[in-house]
Structures are given as structure tokens and as C-alpha cells.
Amino acid sequence: MTLRRAVDELVIEELLIRRHGSGTYTSRPKVARCLGRILPPNRAVRHVPSEHTPESG
């Protein structure tokens, strides 16, 4: 397999993004892309406390 074909396959799998006149870049992880659809892009995911609390002794 040639390097060009390998890069083409990564573009098809959406792991790389080609920008005409600019170059080829890595894409954001799929989880981040999915969260971006759910949350506004300017909001960070914050830690949500678990329902379980440590037992006091």
C-alpha cells in the first residue's frame, strides 16, 4: 500500500481532514465531535459527582 492510499483511507474513516490549499490534518476524536453536537462548543464538560459517597468511619 502506498502512503497516498493509506492517507486516503484515513480520510475516508474521518481520522484525517483534507483542507484544499492548506494541508491534511488530524480530526477531532469522535467522542468530542459527538459532544460538540450535544453541548455548545464554548462549554466544557464538567465533573459530575457520583451518586456514591465514601462511607464515613
Buried (B, 14 or more C-beta within 10 A) or exposed (E): EEEEEEBBEBBEEEEBBEEEEEEEEEBEEEEEEEBEEEEEEEEEEEEEEEEEEEEEE
